[in-house]
């Protein structure tokens, strides 16, 4: 290979390297929005199971399917899975809702958290 060919080859490599380095955009983290959609019954009684449902959406508004969400009231916790696509199953032992019980009267805060970001809180009252 002649010297001229080496220079052209190095020039092409350099242009390719620098164009890739300058054209790459930093990856943007996807934001998730977790929403508690129901806690029923509210108010509830001491020791009564309260059904909790939640959704997870991407920042563009599309729903996350089969997303696992941890729900807690500060005393107990449970896990639920968001809605699967039609005709699909997330797993055979997964539920779209979970149950929390509350040990005494008072006001509680239910928190739902998606592992990859996004959480929501909902007040809950236990009356007797």
DSSP file (Angstrom, degrees, kcal/mol; ACC not computed):
  #  RESIDUE AA STRUCTURE BP1 BP2  ACC     N-H-->O    O-->H-N    N-H-->O    O-->H-N    TCO  KAPPA ALPHA  PHI   PSI    X-CA   Y-CA   Z-CA
    1    1 A X              0   0    0      0, 0.0     2,-0.0     0, 0.0     0, 0.0   0.000 360.0 360.0 360.0 133.7    0.0    0.0    0.0
    2    2 A X     >  -     0   0    0      1,-0.1     4,-1.9     4,-0.0     5,-0.2  -0.284 360.0-107.7 -78.5 166.1    1.4    3.4   -1.0
    3    3 A X  H  > S+     0   0    0      1,-0.2     4,-2.2     2,-0.2     5,-0.2   0.874 120.3  56.5 -60.7 -37.8    1.8    6.3    1.4
    4    4 A X  H  > S+     0   0    0      1,-0.2     4,-2.1     2,-0.2    -1,-0.2   0.898 106.4  49.5 -61.5 -41.8   -1.1    8.0   -0.3
    5    5 A X  H  > S+     0   0    0      2,-0.2     4,-2.6     1,-0.2    -1,-0.2   0.888 109.3  52.2 -66.0 -39.0   -3.4    5.1    0.3
    6    6 A X  H  X S+     0   0    0     -4,-1.9     4,-2.7     2,-0.2     5,-0.2   0.912 109.7  48.8 -62.6 -43.3   -2.4    5.0    4.0
    7    7 A X  H  X S+     0   0    0     -4,-2.2     4,-2.4     2,-0.2    -2,-0.2   0.919 112.5  47.6 -64.7 -43.5   -3.1    8.7    4.4
    8    8 A X  H  X S+     0   0    0     -4,-2.1     4,-2.4     2,-0.2    -2,-0.2   0.917 112.7  49.4 -63.5 -43.1   -6.6    8.3    2.7
    9    9 A X  H  X S+     0   0    0     -4,-2.6     4,-2.3     2,-0.2    -2,-0.2   0.920 112.9  46.4 -62.9 -44.4   -7.4    5.3    4.9
   10   10 A X  H  X S+     0   0    0     -4,-2.7     4,-2.6     1,-0.2    -1,-0.2   0.880 111.4  52.5 -65.3 -37.9   -6.4    7.1    8.1
   11   11 A X  H  X S+     0   0    0     -4,-2.4     4,-2.5    -5,-0.2    -2,-0.2   0.914 109.7  48.3 -64.2 -42.8   -8.4   10.1    7.0
   12   12 A X  H  X S+     0   0    0     -4,-2.4     4,-2.5     2,-0.2    -2,-0.2   0.916 113.0  48.2 -64.0 -43.8  -11.5    8.0    6.4
   13   13 A X  H  X S+     0   0    0     -4,-2.3     4,-2.8     2,-0.2    -2,-0.2   0.918 112.1  49.3 -62.2 -43.7  -11.1    6.3    9.8
   14   14 A X  H  X S+     0   0    0     -4,-2.6     4,-2.8     2,-0.2     5,-0.3   0.925 111.7  48.0 -63.5 -44.7  -10.6    9.7   11.6
   15   15 A X  H  X S+     0   0    0     -4,-2.5     4,-2.4     1,-0.2     5,-0.2   0.926 113.5  48.2 -61.6 -44.3  -13.7   11.2    9.9
   16   16 A X  H  X S+     0   0    0     -4,-2.5     4,-1.9    -5,-0.2    -2,-0.2   0.918 113.2  47.6 -62.0 -44.1  -15.7    8.1   10.8
   17   17 A X  H  X S+     0   0    0     -4,-2.8     4,-2.4     1,-0.2    -2,-0.2   0.948 115.5  43.2 -63.4 -50.1  -14.5    8.1   14.5
   18   18 A X  H  X S+     0   0    0     -4,-2.8     4,-2.3     1,-0.2     5,-0.2   0.854 111.5  53.8 -68.7 -34.2  -15.1   11.8   15.0
   19   19 A X  H  X S+     0   0    0     -4,-2.4     4,-1.7    -5,-0.3    -1,-0.2   0.902 111.8  45.7 -67.2 -38.3  -18.5   11.9   13.3
   20   20 A X  H  X S+     0   0    0     -4,-1.9     4,-1.3    -5,-0.2    -2,-0.2   0.912 112.8  50.8 -67.3 -41.9  -19.7    9.0   15.5
   21   21 A X  H  < S+     0   0    0     -4,-2.4    -2,-0.2     1,-0.2    -1,-0.2   0.891 117.1  38.6 -64.4 -39.5  -18.3   10.7   18.6
   22   22 A X  H  < S+     0   0    0     -4,-2.3    -1,-0.2     1,-0.2    -2,-0.2   0.741 114.3  53.1 -84.6 -23.6  -20.0   14.1   17.9
   23   23 A X  H  < S+     0   0    0     -4,-1.7     2,-0.2    -5,-0.2    -1,-0.2   0.685  82.8 103.1 -86.5 -17.5  -23.2   12.7   16.6
   24   24 A X     <  -     0   0    0     -4,-1.3     2,-0.4    -5,-0.1     3,-0.0  -0.466  60.2-151.0 -70.2 133.6  -24.0   10.5   19.5
   25   25 A X        -     0   0    0     -2,-0.2     2,-0.1     1,-0.0     3,-0.1  -0.808  26.3-103.6 -99.2 143.0  -26.7   11.9   21.8
   26   26 A X        -     0   0    0     -2,-0.4     2,-0.1     1,-0.1    -1,-0.0  -0.415  45.2-101.6 -63.9 142.4  -26.6   11.0   25.5
   27   27 A X        -     0   0    0     -2,-0.1     2,-0.5     1,-0.1    -1,-0.1  -0.432  32.8-137.4 -67.3 135.6  -29.3    8.5   26.4
   28   28 A X        -     0   0    0     -2,-0.1     2,-0.2    -3,-0.1    -1,-0.1  -0.815  17.2-122.0 -95.9 132.1  -32.4    9.9   28.0
   29   29 A X        -     0   0    0     -2,-0.5     2,-0.4     1,-0.1    -1,-0.0  -0.511  26.5-120.6 -71.4 137.9  -33.8    8.1   31.0
   30   30 A X        -     0   0    0     -2,-0.2     2,-0.4    28,-0.0    -1,-0.1  -0.655  24.6-139.6 -79.6 132.1  -37.5    7.1   30.5
   31   31 A X        -     0   0    0     -2,-0.4    28,-1.4     2,-0.0     2,-0.4  -0.750  14.2-155.7 -93.5 139.9  -39.7    8.5   33.1
   32   32 A X  E     -A   58   0A   0     -2,-0.4     2,-0.5    26,-0.2    26,-0.2  -0.909   5.1-152.3-117.6 145.3  -42.5    6.4   34.6
   33   33 A X  E     -A   57   0A   0     24,-3.0    24,-2.5    -2,-0.4     2,-0.4  -0.963  10.5-165.2-119.1 113.9  -45.7    7.6   36.2
   34   34 A X  E     -A   56   0A   0     -2,-0.5     2,-0.4    85,-0.2    22,-0.2  -0.840   8.4-173.6-100.1 134.5  -47.3    5.3   38.8
   35   35 A X  E     -A   55   0A   0     20,-2.6    20,-2.5    -2,-0.4     2,-0.6  -0.990  24.1-138.6-133.3 126.9  -50.9    5.9   39.8
   36   36 A X  E     -A   54   0A   0     -2,-0.4    18,-0.3    18,-0.2     3,-0.1  -0.747  22.1-176.0 -77.8 119.9  -53.0    4.3   42.5
   37   37 A X  E     +     0   0A   0     16,-1.9     2,-0.3    -2,-0.6    17,-0.2   0.717  59.8   1.7 -95.2 -22.4  -56.3    3.9   40.8
   38   38 A X  E     -A   53   0A   0     15,-1.4    15,-2.1     2,-0.0     2,-0.3  -0.966  40.8-173.9-162.0 148.0  -58.3    2.5   43.8
   39   39 A X  E     -A   52   0A   0     -2,-0.3     2,-0.4    13,-0.2    13,-0.2  -0.894  39.1-138.4-138.0 109.5  -58.2    1.5   47.4
   40   40 A X  E    S+A   51   0A   0     11,-2.3    11,-2.8    -2,-0.3     2,-0.1  -0.980  72.3  23.5-135.2 133.8  -61.4   -0.1   48.4
   41   41 A X  S    S-     0   0    0     -2,-0.4     2,-0.3     9,-0.2    -1,-0.2   0.534  80.4-159.4 -82.3 153.1  -63.1    0.1   50.8
   42   42 A X  S    S+     0   0    0      1,-0.2     2,-0.2    -2,-0.1    84,-0.1  -0.912  81.1  35.8-141.1 111.9  -62.1    3.5   52.0
   43   43 A X  S    S+     0   0    0     82,-0.6     2,-0.2    -2,-0.3    83,-0.2   0.436  93.1 179.9 -77.4 162.7  -62.7    4.0   54.9
   44   44 A X  B     -d  126   0B   0     81,-2.3    83,-2.6    -2,-0.2    84,-0.6  -0.684  24.4-107.2-123.6 178.3  -62.0    0.5   56.1
   45   45 A X    >   -     0   0    0     -2,-0.2     3,-1.8    81,-0.2    57,-0.4  -0.675  47.9 -79.0-104.5 161.2  -62.1   -1.3   59.5
   46   46 A X  T 3  S+     0   0    0      1,-0.3    57,-0.2    -2,-0.2     3,-0.1  -0.380 117.8   7.0 -58.2 130.1  -59.2   -2.5   61.6
   47   47 A X  T 3  S+     0   0    0     55,-2.9    -1,-0.3     1,-0.3     2,-0.2   0.320  95.5 136.0  80.2  -8.3  -57.8   -5.8   60.1
   48   48 A X    <   -     0   0    0     -3,-1.8    54,-0.5    54,-0.2     2,-0.4  -0.493  60.4-114.5 -74.4 139.3  -60.0   -5.6   57.0
   49   49 A X        -     0   0    0     -2,-0.2     2,-0.5    52,-0.1    52,-0.2  -0.602  28.2-157.3 -73.8 130.4  -58.4   -6.4   53.7
   50   50 A X  E     - B   0 100A   0     50,-2.9    50,-2.0    -2,-0.4     2,-0.4  -0.951  12.5-133.9-111.5 125.0  -58.3   -3.3   51.4
   51   51 A X  E     -AB  40  99A   0    -11,-2.8   -11,-2.3    -2,-0.5     2,-0.4  -0.649  22.6-165.1 -81.3 127.9  -58.0   -4.0   47.6
   52   52 A X  E     -AB  39  98A   0     46,-3.1    46,-1.8    -2,-0.4     2,-0.3  -0.947   7.9-177.3-117.3 134.4  -55.4   -1.8   45.9
   53   53 A X  E     +AB  38  97A   0    -15,-2.1   -16,-1.9    -2,-0.4   -15,-1.4  -0.952   6.8 173.9-126.0 149.6  -55.0   -1.3   42.2
   54   54 A X  E     -A   36   0A   0     42,-0.5     2,-0.3    -2,-0.3   -18,-0.2  -0.977  16.8-149.3-150.0 160.8  -52.4    0.8   40.3
   55   55 A X  E     -A   35   0A   0    -20,-2.5   -20,-2.6    -2,-0.3     2,-0.4  -0.910   6.1-150.9-127.3 159.0  -51.2    1.6   36.8
   56   56 A X  E     -A   34   0A   0      8,-0.4     8,-3.5    -2,-0.3     2,-0.3  -0.997  17.7-178.5-130.6 128.1  -47.8    2.5   35.4
   57   57 A X  E     -AC  33  63A   0    -24,-2.5   -24,-3.0    -2,-0.4     6,-0.2  -0.910  25.8-121.8-122.8 152.1  -47.4    4.7   32.3
   58   58 A X  E >   -A   32   0A   0      4,-3.2     3,-2.2    -2,-0.3   -26,-0.2  -0.435  41.3-100.6 -78.6 166.1  -44.4    5.9   30.4
   59   59 A X  T 3  S+     0   0    0    -28,-1.4   -27,-0.1     1,-0.3    -1,-0.1   0.740 123.5  62.8 -63.1 -21.1  -44.0    9.7   30.1
   60   60 A X  T 3  S-     0   0    0    -29,-0.2    -1,-0.3     2,-0.1     3,-0.1   0.489 121.5-107.2 -81.1  -0.9  -45.5    9.5   26.6
   61   61 A X  S <  S+     0   0    0     -3,-2.2     2,-0.2     1,-0.3    -2,-0.1   0.259  75.7 134.1  98.5 -11.7  -48.7    8.3   28.1
   62   62 A X        -     0   0    0      1,-0.1    -4,-3.2    -5,-0.1    -1,-0.3  -0.482  57.3-115.1 -75.3 143.7  -48.5    4.6   27.0
   63   63 A X  B     -C   57   0A   0     -6,-0.2     2,-0.5    -2,-0.2    -6,-0.3  -0.535  17.6-127.5 -81.1 141.1  -49.3    2.0   29.7
   64   64 A X        -     0   0    0     -8,-3.5     3,-0.5    -2,-0.2     2,-0.4  -0.757  25.4-147.3 -83.0 127.8  -46.7   -0.4   30.9
   65   65 A X  S    S+     0   0    0     -2,-0.5    19,-0.2     1,-0.2    18,-0.1  -0.826  74.7   7.8-100.6 137.6  -48.0   -3.9   30.7
   66   66 A X  S    S+     0   0    0     16,-0.6     2,-0.4    17,-0.5    -1,-0.2   0.852  84.4 159.3  64.6  37.3  -47.0   -6.5   33.2
   67   67 A X        -     0   0    0     -3,-0.5    15,-2.0    16,-0.1     2,-0.4  -0.787  38.0-131.6 -90.7 132.0  -45.1   -4.0   35.5
   68   68 A X  E     -E   81   0B   0     -2,-0.4    47,-0.9    13,-0.2     2,-0.4  -0.708  24.4-168.7 -86.3 131.7  -44.6   -5.1   39.0
   69   69 A X  E     -EF  80 114B   0     11,-2.9    11,-2.3    -2,-0.4     2,-0.5  -0.974  14.1-144.0-124.1 131.5  -45.6   -2.6   41.7
   70   70 A X  E     -EF  79 113B   0     43,-2.7    43,-2.8    -2,-0.4     2,-0.4  -0.826  18.4-166.4 -93.9 131.4  -44.9   -2.7   45.4
   71   71 A X  E     +EF  78 112B   0      7,-3.2     7,-2.4    -2,-0.5     2,-0.3  -0.962  11.6 170.1-120.2 134.0  -47.6   -1.3   47.6
   72   72 A X  E     -EF  77 111B   0     39,-2.4    39,-2.9    -2,-0.4     5,-0.2  -0.977  33.0-163.5-141.9 155.3  -47.2   -0.4   51.3
   73   73 A X        -     0   0    0      3,-2.0    36,-0.4    -2,-0.3     4,-0.1   0.163  65.3 -95.2-116.8  14.2  -49.0    1.3   54.1
   74   74 A X  S    S+     0   0    0      2,-0.5     3,-0.1    37,-0.1    36,-0.1   0.236 121.9  47.8  89.9 -13.1  -46.0    1.7   56.3
   75   75 A X  S    S+     0   0    0      1,-0.5     2,-0.3    26,-0.1    -1,-0.1   0.664 117.2  20.8-120.7 -50.6  -46.8   -1.5   58.2
   76   76 A X        -     0   0    0     25,-0.2    -3,-2.0     2,-0.0    -1,-0.5  -0.802  64.2-164.0-119.6 160.5  -47.6   -4.2   55.5
   77   77 A X  E     +E   72   0B   0     -2,-0.3     2,-0.3    -5,-0.2    -5,-0.2  -0.974   7.8 176.5-142.8 160.8  -46.8   -4.5   51.9
   78   78 A X  E     -E   71   0B   0     -7,-2.4    -7,-3.2    -2,-0.3     2,-0.4  -0.940  22.1-123.7-152.6 169.9  -47.9   -6.5   48.8
   79   79 A X  E     -E   70   0B   0     -2,-0.3     2,-0.3    -9,-0.2    -9,-0.2  -0.939  22.1-179.9-124.3 144.5  -47.1   -6.7   45.1
   80   80 A X  E     -E   69   0B   0    -11,-2.3   -11,-2.9    -2,-0.4     2,-0.4  -0.917  19.6-134.1-135.0 165.2  -49.4   -6.4   42.1
   81   81 A X  E     -E   68   0B   0     14,-3.0   -13,-0.2    -2,-0.3   -27,-0.1  -0.956  24.2-121.5-118.8 138.9  -48.9   -6.5   38.3
   82   82 A X        -     0   0    0    -15,-2.0   -16,-0.6    -2,-0.4   -27,-0.1  -0.264  53.4 -62.4 -73.6 168.4  -50.4   -4.0   35.9
   83   83 A X        -     0   0    0    -18,-0.1   -17,-0.5    13,-0.1    -1,-0.2  -0.193  51.9-137.6 -55.8 131.8  -52.7   -5.2   33.1
   84   84 A X        -     0   0    0    -19,-0.2     3,-0.1     4,-0.2    -1,-0.1  -0.430  34.6 -85.4 -80.2 164.9  -51.3   -7.6   30.5
   85   85 A X    >   -     0   0    0      1,-0.2     3,-2.2    -2,-0.1    -1,-0.1  -0.313  66.4 -73.4 -62.5 156.1  -52.0   -7.2   26.8
   86   86 A X  T 3  S+     0   0    0      1,-0.3    -1,-0.2    -3,-0.1     3,-0.1  -0.264 121.4  11.8 -54.2 131.8  -55.2   -8.9   25.7
   87   87 A X  T 3  S+     0   0    0      1,-0.3     2,-0.3    -3,-0.1    -1,-0.3   0.467 108.7 106.5  81.2   1.3  -54.9  -12.6   25.6
   88   88 A X    <   -     0   0    0     -3,-2.2     2,-0.4    -4,-0.0    -1,-0.3  -0.759  56.0-148.4-112.5 158.9  -51.5  -12.6   27.5
   89   89 A X        -     0   0    0     -2,-0.3     3,-0.1     1,-0.1    -6,-0.0  -0.995   6.7-154.6-125.6 130.7  -50.7  -13.6   31.0
   90   90 A X  S    S-     0   0    0     -2,-0.4     2,-0.3     1,-0.3    -1,-0.1   0.954  79.2 -33.6 -67.4 -49.2  -47.9  -11.9   33.0
   91   91 A X    >   -     0   0    0      3,-0.1     3,-1.0     1,-0.0    -1,-0.3  -0.952  59.6-107.7-164.1 163.9  -47.4  -14.9   35.2
   92   92 A X  T 3  S+     0   0    0     -2,-0.3    -2,-0.0     1,-0.2    -1,-0.0   0.709 116.5  40.2 -76.7 -18.7  -49.6  -17.6   36.6
   93   93 A X  T 3  S+     0   0    0      2,-0.0     2,-0.3    -3,-0.0    -1,-0.2   0.159  91.6 112.0-113.6  19.3  -49.5  -16.4   40.2
   94   94 A X    <   -     0   0    0     -3,-1.0     2,-0.3   -14,-0.0    -3,-0.1  -0.672  47.4-159.7 -96.2 147.8  -49.7  -12.6   39.5
   95   95 A X        -     0   0    0     -2,-0.3   -14,-3.0   -16,-0.2    -2,-0.0  -0.939  23.9-137.4-126.2 148.6  -52.7  -10.4   40.4
   96   96 A X  S    S+     0   0    0     -2,-0.3   -42,-0.5   -16,-0.2     2,-0.3   0.455  94.2  31.0 -80.9  -0.8  -53.7   -7.0   39.0
   97   97 A X  E     -B   53   0A   0    -44,-0.1     2,-0.3   -18,-0.1   -44,-0.2  -0.942  69.0-157.4-145.6 163.6  -54.5   -6.0   42.6
   98   98 A X  E     -B   52   0A   0    -46,-1.8   -46,-3.1    -2,-0.3     2,-0.4  -0.936  17.2-119.8-140.8 168.0  -53.2   -6.7   46.1
   99   99 A X  E     -B   51   0A   0     -2,-0.3     2,-0.4   -48,-0.2   -48,-0.2  -0.904  20.4-174.4-115.7 136.5  -54.6   -6.5   49.6
  100  100 A X  E     -B   50   0A   0    -50,-2.0   -50,-2.9    -2,-0.4     2,-0.3  -0.959   8.8-156.4-120.9 144.9  -53.3   -4.5   52.6
  101  101 A X        -     0   0    0     -2,-0.4     2,-0.4   -52,-0.2   -25,-0.2  -0.884  10.0-139.9-116.6 157.0  -54.7   -4.7   56.1
  102  102 A X        -     0   0    0    -54,-0.5   -55,-2.9   -57,-0.4   -54,-0.2  -0.961   2.4-150.1-120.6 129.1  -54.4   -2.0   58.7
  103  103 A X  S    S+     0   0    0     -2,-0.4     2,-0.3   -57,-0.2    -1,-0.1   0.699  72.0   7.3 -77.9 -20.7  -53.6   -2.8   62.3
  104  104 A X  S    S-     0   0    0    -59,-0.1   -57,-0.1   -58,-0.0    22,-0.1  -0.970  85.9 -75.5-154.5 167.8  -55.4    0.1   64.1
  105  105 A X  S    S+     0   0    0     -2,-0.3     2,-0.3    23,-0.1    22,-0.2  -0.218  77.4  71.5 -62.2 153.3  -57.7    3.1   63.6
  106  106 A X  E    S- G   0 126B   0     20,-2.5    20,-3.0     2,-0.0     2,-0.4  -0.839  81.5 -48.2 138.3-171.4  -56.3    6.2   62.1
  107  107 A X  E     - G   0 125B   0     -2,-0.3     2,-0.3    18,-0.2    18,-0.2  -0.857  50.8-178.9-104.1 135.6  -55.0    7.8   58.9
  108  108 A X  E     - G   0 124B   0     16,-3.4    16,-2.4    -2,-0.4     2,-0.5  -0.823  23.5-133.3-126.0 164.4  -52.5    6.1   56.7
  109  109 A X  E     - G   0 123B   0    -36,-0.4     2,-0.5    -2,-0.3    14,-0.2  -0.988  16.7-152.8-120.4 121.4  -50.7    6.8   53.5
  110  110 A X  E     - G   0 122B   0     12,-3.2    12,-2.1    -2,-0.5     2,-0.4  -0.797  12.8-164.5 -91.3 132.6  -50.6    4.1   50.9
  111  111 A X  E     -FG  72 121B   0    -39,-2.9   -39,-2.4    -2,-0.5     2,-0.5  -0.977   7.9-166.7-122.1 129.9  -47.6    4.2   48.6
  112  112 A X  E     -FG  71 120B   0      8,-2.5     8,-2.0    -2,-0.4     2,-0.4  -0.966  12.3-174.6-113.8 129.3  -47.3    2.4   45.3
  113  113 A X  E     -FG  70 119B   0    -43,-2.8   -43,-2.7    -2,-0.5     2,-0.4  -0.987  18.9-147.6-131.8 129.7  -43.8    2.2   43.7
  114  114 A X  E >   -F   69   0B   0      4,-2.5     3,-2.2    -2,-0.4   -45,-0.2  -0.800  26.0-126.7 -90.0 134.9  -42.6    0.8   40.3
  115  115 A X  T 3  S+     0   0    0    -47,-0.9     3,-0.1    -2,-0.4    -1,-0.1   0.816 106.8  48.3 -52.5 -38.9  -39.1   -0.6   40.5
  116  116 A X  T 3  S-     0   0    0      1,-0.3    -1,-0.3     2,-0.0   -84,-0.1   0.215 128.7 -63.7 -93.6  16.1  -37.8    1.4   37.6
  117  117 A X  S <  S+     0   0    0     -3,-2.2    -1,-0.3     1,-0.3    -3,-0.1  -0.198  86.6  85.3 120.7 151.7  -39.2    4.7   38.9
  118  118 A X        -     0   0    0     -3,-0.1    -4,-2.5    -2,-0.1     2,-0.3   0.457  38.1-175.0  96.0 125.9  -42.4    6.5   39.6
  119  119 A X  E     - G   0 113B   0     -6,-0.2     2,-0.3   -85,-0.2   -85,-0.2  -0.963   7.0-161.6-146.2 163.9  -44.5    6.3   42.8
  120  120 A X  E     - G   0 112B   0     -8,-2.0    -8,-2.5    -2,-0.3     2,-0.3  -0.979   6.7-149.1-144.2 152.8  -47.8    7.6   44.0
  121  121 A X  E     - G   0 111B   0     -2,-0.3     2,-0.3   -10,-0.2   -10,-0.2  -0.920   9.3-174.1-125.0 154.4  -49.5    8.1   47.4
  122  122 A X  E     - G   0 110B   0    -12,-2.1   -12,-3.2    -2,-0.3     2,-0.1  -0.979  24.7-123.9-146.4 128.7  -53.1    7.9   48.5
  123  123 A X  E     - G   0 109B   0     -2,-0.3     2,-0.3   -14,-0.2   -14,-0.2  -0.449  29.2-172.1 -71.9 149.0  -54.6    8.7   51.9
  124  124 A X  E     - G   0 108B   0    -16,-2.4   -16,-3.4    -2,-0.1     2,-0.4  -0.998   9.7-150.9-143.8 141.0  -56.6    6.0   53.6
  125  125 A X  E     - G   0 107B   0     -2,-0.3   -81,-2.3   -18,-0.2   -82,-0.6  -0.936   3.6-161.7-117.9 134.5  -58.7    6.1   56.7
  126  126 A X  E     +dG  44 106B   0    -20,-3.0   -20,-2.5    -2,-0.4   -81,-0.2  -0.969  12.0 178.9-111.5 120.9  -59.4    3.2   59.2
  127  127 A X              0   0    0    -83,-2.6   -82,-0.2    -2,-0.5    -1,-0.1   0.769 360.0 360.0-100.0 -27.4  -62.4    4.0   61.3
  128  128 A X              0   0    0    -84,-0.6   -83,-0.2   -24,-0.1   -23,-0.1   0.350 360.0 360.0-154.8 360.0  -63.0    1.0   63.6
